[in-house]
Amino acid sequence: QVQLGESGGGLVQAGGSLRLSCAASRNDLSFDTMGWYRQAPGKQRELVATISSRGGSLYAESVKGRFTISRGNAKNTVYLQVNSLKPEDTAVYSCYAKRGPADYWGQGTQVTVSS
């Protein structure tokens, strides 16, 4: 069983920054893809950014140039640097990891951006 734990969310003013972190409970596993999704109230969950084991990254158009995804030296960690935050970035941000056919999800961390 693999669990994902996120941290780094919080309340920030528009234009501010946060660094979200995610670590898997098992550090003996490597993941094909890790990433972040978000869900705002009343909206569907949407992809924010993903990064492959080879370092290739994918971003939602709405966050390009403002968010940066990276993987830590440990194979089981992923980070999301979020800059120039906007009120519309307010959401629960959830960590995601894929290993073969298995998908894993964290419980999420709240990011709230005040105007």
C-alpha atoms as one frame of an Amber mdcrd trajectory, in Angstrom:
protein
   0.000   0.000   0.000   1.321   3.404  -0.988   0.183   6.637   0.603   0.923
  10.135  -0.622   1.282  12.978   1.825   1.106  16.634   0.804   2.174  19.771
   2.616   2.758  23.436   1.920  -0.705  24.753   1.263  -2.097  27.807   2.985
  -3.617  31.249   2.686  -1.733  33.740   0.565  -2.447  37.101  -1.025  -2.701
  37.464  -4.777   0.748  37.651  -6.284   2.240  35.506  -3.558   4.004  32.166
  -3.693   3.890  28.758  -2.093   5.845  25.547  -2.409   3.808  22.366  -2.288
   5.507  19.111  -1.391   4.458  15.505  -1.771   6.144  12.354  -0.588   5.133
   8.747  -1.007   5.154   6.510   2.023   7.495   4.035   0.346  10.909   5.234
  -0.747  11.857   1.902  -2.297   9.555   2.496  -5.239   9.949   4.691  -8.266
   6.963   6.153 -10.051   6.490   6.557 -13.778   4.701   9.847 -13.351   4.042
  12.159 -10.446   2.053  15.323 -10.470  -0.552  17.649  -9.107  -4.236  18.091
  -9.745  -6.597  20.619  -8.206 -10.287  20.941  -7.550 -12.024  24.202  -6.835
 -15.454  24.323  -5.185 -18.169  23.417  -7.647 -15.689  22.478 -10.357 -14.223
  19.263 -11.695 -10.755  18.150 -10.787  -8.213  19.379 -13.306  -4.618  18.632
 -14.109  -2.121  21.226 -12.944   1.212  19.658 -13.835   2.865  16.278 -14.181
   6.444  15.137 -14.485   7.753  11.818 -15.750  10.561   9.729 -14.332  12.733
  11.100 -17.129  11.939  14.677 -16.202   9.490  15.541 -18.946   6.817  17.904
 -17.669   3.323  18.924 -18.691   1.412  21.975 -17.495  -2.116  23.262 -17.716
  -2.259  26.361 -19.900  -3.592  28.409 -17.009  -0.453  27.867 -14.909   2.300
  27.922 -17.518   4.995  30.414 -16.614   3.812  30.652 -13.013   4.070  27.108
 -11.656   7.073  24.796 -11.758   6.998  21.091 -11.041  10.079  19.166  -9.988
  11.031  15.845  -8.527  13.283  15.518  -5.549  16.471  13.529  -5.333  14.432
  10.838  -3.680  12.379   8.983  -6.246   9.237   9.298  -4.203   8.971  13.096
  -3.894   7.513  15.807  -6.080   7.258  19.542  -5.597   5.178  22.320  -7.073
   6.459  25.879  -6.862   3.509  28.184  -7.342   4.210  31.843  -8.048   2.128
  34.862  -9.009  -0.916  33.280  -7.450  -4.357  34.448  -8.490  -7.678  34.105
  -6.682  -8.757  31.614  -9.348  -5.926  29.320  -8.234  -7.845  28.693  -5.010
  -8.466  24.951  -4.767  -7.532  21.740  -3.041  -4.298  20.559  -4.612  -3.809
  16.802  -4.674  -0.663  14.847  -5.351  -0.779  12.036  -7.898   1.567   9.172
  -8.677   1.436   6.402 -11.232   3.374   3.155 -11.187   2.463   0.725 -13.921
  -1.324   0.286 -13.907  -1.700   1.647 -10.380  -2.717   5.208  -9.581  -2.230
   6.782  -6.182  -3.743   9.963  -4.757  -3.050  12.122  -1.759  -5.776  13.656
   0.367  -4.934  17.161  -0.771  -3.756  20.453   0.627  -5.815  23.626   0.522
  -4.491  26.671  -1.299  -6.491  29.850  -0.802  -5.583  33.053  -2.603  -7.134
  36.287  -1.384  -7.596  39.275  -3.649
